[in-house]
Amino acid sequence: MYELVKRTFDIVFSFISIVITLPISIIISILIKATSKGSVIFKQKRLGRYGKEIVIYKFRTMVDDAENKINDLSLEKREEYENNYRIKNDPRVTKVGKFLRSSKLDELPQLWNILKGDLSFIGPRPIVEEEIKKYGENKEKLLSVKPGLTGYWQMNQNNCKDYQERMKLELYYVENKNFLLDCFVFLKTISYCTKSLFK
């Protein structure tokens, strides 16, 4: 019942959200094209449920071909990426990209991933293949659920000191997922995005 209700919600709400946010998506696309070279949409391979390879979509927030420019970063930045698979104050991020990231608008194209069934609204964030090694014996547990557009870790990441803390939060969701927890994360996400847009 949980899986059926969740998938029904994902289909209905993602379709409605795509229609409602279409004008915003058009404006964002124009801004990206007008301010930097490269495609509007950034595509990346991630791991979906049961380890299936999926391609997730985002509005491009970095300079063109940023993935191949990781070696141009300082040693400190490269080590930060190797440890956490993300970089604070990444110099490859464009001016428009900074706003899109802070407001989470860069993830609007993932509504299509939800409609397709690759993602759910709520779940662990999809990871790249090399990240799964960090989960060790818990990797199958993590991959037993569909990854999400937002999740328990994402709404608590300010309290995370390192990747180990992130893994604990992601696994906490997997072990305790239910309607109430999903509603909590969903409402917290809406609150967070609203505050980010108007701060």
C-alpha positions as CSV (number, residue, x, y, z in Angstrom):
1,M,0.0,0.0,0.0
2,Y,2.8,2.4,0.9
3,E,4.6,1.8,-2.5
4,L,1.3,2.2,-4.4
5,V,0.3,5.4,-2.7
6,K,3.7,6.9,-3.0
7,R,4.0,6.1,-6.8
8,T,0.5,7.5,-7.4
9,F,1.5,10.7,-5.6
10,D,4.8,10.9,-7.6
11,I,3.0,10.6,-10.9
12,V,0.2,13.1,-10.2
13,F,2.2,15.7,-8.4
14,S,5.2,15.6,-10.8
15,F,2.9,16.1,-13.8
16,I,1.1,19.0,-12.1
17,S,4.5,20.5,-11.0
18,I,5.9,20.3,-14.5
19,V,2.9,22.2,-15.9
20,I,3.0,24.8,-13.2
21,T,6.7,25.4,-13.4
22,L,7.0,25.5,-17.2
23,P,7.2,29.3,-17.4
24,I,9.9,29.3,-14.7
25,S,11.8,26.6,-16.6
26,I,11.7,28.6,-19.8
27,I,13.1,31.7,-18.1
28,I,15.9,29.7,-16.4
29,S,16.8,28.1,-19.8
30,I,17.1,31.5,-21.4
31,L,19.3,32.8,-18.5
32,I,21.6,29.9,-18.7
33,K,22.0,30.2,-22.5
34,A,22.5,33.9,-22.3
35,T,25.2,33.9,-19.7
36,S,27.4,30.9,-20.4
37,K,28.4,28.4,-23.1
38,G,27.0,24.9,-23.1
39,S,23.8,23.0,-22.9
40,V,20.9,24.1,-20.7
41,I,20.4,20.6,-19.2
42,F,23.2,18.7,-17.4
43,K,22.9,14.9,-17.5
44,Q,24.7,12.5,-15.2
45,K,24.6,8.8,-14.6
46,R,23.6,7.7,-11.1
47,L,22.5,4.6,-9.4
48,G,18.8,4.0,-9.1
49,R,16.9,1.3,-7.1
50,Y,18.6,-2.1,-7.0
51,G,21.7,-0.5,-8.6
52,K,20.1,0.2,-11.9
53,E,21.9,2.9,-13.9
54,I,19.7,6.0,-14.4
55,V,20.4,9.4,-16.0
56,I,19.2,12.3,-13.9
57,Y,18.6,15.8,-15.3
58,K,19.5,19.2,-13.8
59,F,19.7,22.7,-15.1
60,R,23.4,23.3,-15.8
61,T,24.9,25.3,-12.9
62,M,28.6,25.0,-13.8
63,V,30.8,26.1,-16.7
64,D,30.7,23.9,-19.8
65,D,32.6,20.6,-19.4
66,A,33.0,21.1,-15.7
67,E,33.4,17.4,-15.0
68,N,36.6,17.3,-17.0
69,K,38.0,20.3,-15.3
70,I,38.2,18.8,-11.8
71,N,42.0,18.5,-12.1
72,D,42.2,22.3,-12.6
73,L,41.0,22.8,-9.1
74,S,43.3,23.3,-6.1
75,L,44.5,20.2,-4.2
76,E,42.3,21.2,-1.3
77,K,39.2,21.4,-3.5
78,R,40.0,18.0,-5.2
79,E,40.4,16.3,-1.8
80,E,37.1,17.8,-0.6
81,Y,35.4,16.3,-3.7
82,E,37.1,12.9,-3.2
83,N,35.9,12.8,0.4
84,N,32.4,14.3,0.1
85,Y,31.5,14.2,-3.7
86,R,30.6,17.8,-3.5
87,I,32.6,21.1,-3.1
88,K,31.5,24.1,-1.1
89,N,32.1,27.4,-3.0
90,D,33.0,25.5,-6.2
91,P,34.8,27.9,-8.5
92,R,33.3,26.1,-11.6
93,V,29.7,27.3,-10.6
94,T,28.4,30.2,-12.7
95,K,26.6,33.3,-11.3
96,V,23.3,32.0,-12.5
97,G,24.2,28.6,-11.2
98,K,24.8,29.9,-7.6
99,F,21.2,31.2,-7.5
100,L,19.8,28.0,-9.0
101,R,21.6,25.9,-6.5
102,S,20.7,28.0,-3.4
103,S,17.1,28.0,-4.4
104,K,17.1,24.4,-5.6
105,L,15.6,25.4,-8.9
106,D,18.4,23.6,-10.7
107,E,16.6,20.4,-9.8
108,L,13.4,21.2,-11.5
109,P,14.2,18.9,-14.5
110,Q,14.2,16.0,-12.1
111,L,10.4,16.2,-12.1
112,W,10.7,14.3,-15.4
113,N,12.8,11.7,-13.6
114,I,10.0,11.3,-11.1
115,L,7.4,11.0,-13.9
116,K,9.5,8.4,-15.6
117,G,9.8,6.4,-12.4
118,D,13.6,6.7,-11.9
119,L,13.1,8.9,-8.9
120,S,10.6,9.5,-6.2
121,F,9.9,12.8,-4.5
122,I,11.2,11.6,-1.2
123,G,14.2,9.2,-0.8
124,P,18.0,9.0,-0.5
125,R,19.7,11.2,-3.0
126,P,20.9,9.3,-6.1
127,I,24.6,8.7,-5.9
128,V,27.3,8.1,-8.5
129,E,28.7,4.5,-8.8
130,E,31.9,5.1,-7.0
131,E,30.1,6.5,-4.0
132,I,28.4,3.2,-3.2
133,K,31.8,1.8,-2.0
134,K,31.6,4.0,1.0
135,Y,28.4,2.2,2.2
136,G,30.2,-1.1,2.5
137,E,27.8,-3.8,3.8
138,N,25.0,-1.3,3.8
139,K,25.1,-0.7,0.0
140,E,22.2,-3.2,-0.7
141,K,20.1,-1.6,2.0
142,L,20.6,1.9,0.5
143,L,19.8,0.6,-3.0
144,S,16.7,-1.2,-1.9
145,V,14.6,2.0,-2.1
146,K,14.1,4.4,-5.0
147,P,16.2,7.5,-4.7
148,G,14.5,10.9,-4.3
149,L,14.4,14.4,-5.5
150,T,14.7,15.4,-1.9
151,G,15.3,13.4,1.3
152,Y,16.0,13.2,5.0
153,W,19.7,13.9,4.6
154,Q,19.1,16.8,2.3
155,M,16.9,18.6,4.8
156,N,19.4,18.0,7.6
157,Q,22.7,18.4,5.7
158,N,23.6,21.6,7.7
159,N,24.1,19.3,10.7
160,C,26.4,17.0,8.7
161,K,30.1,17.2,9.5
162,D,31.2,14.7,6.8
163,Y,30.1,12.0,4.5
164,Q,29.8,9.5,7.3
165,E,27.1,11.7,8.8
166,R,25.3,11.8,5.5
167,M,25.3,8.0,5.2
168,K,23.8,7.7,8.7
169,L,20.9,10.0,7.7
170,E,20.3,8.3,4.4
171,L,20.2,4.9,6.0
172,Y,18.0,6.2,8.8
173,Y,15.4,7.1,6.2
174,V,15.7,3.7,4.5
175,E,15.2,1.9,7.8
176,N,12.3,4.1,9.0
177,K,10.5,5.2,5.8
178,N,6.7,5.7,6.2
179,F,4.0,8.1,5.3
180,L,4.6,10.4,8.2
181,L,8.3,10.7,7.6
182,D,7.7,11.4,3.9
183,C,5.2,14.2,4.8
184,F,7.7,15.7,7.2
185,V,10.5,15.8,4.6
186,F,8.1,17.1,1.9
187,L,6.8,20.0,4.0
188,K,10.3,20.8,5.2
189,T,11.5,20.9,1.6
190,I,8.7,23.3,0.6
191,S,9.5,25.5,3.6
192,Y,13.3,25.5,2.8
193,C,12.8,26.3,-0.9
194,T,10.3,29.1,-0.2
195,K,12.8,30.7,2.3
196,S,15.7,30.3,-0.2
197,L,13.7,32.1,-3.0
198,F,12.7,35.1,-0.9
199,K,15.7,35.6,1.4
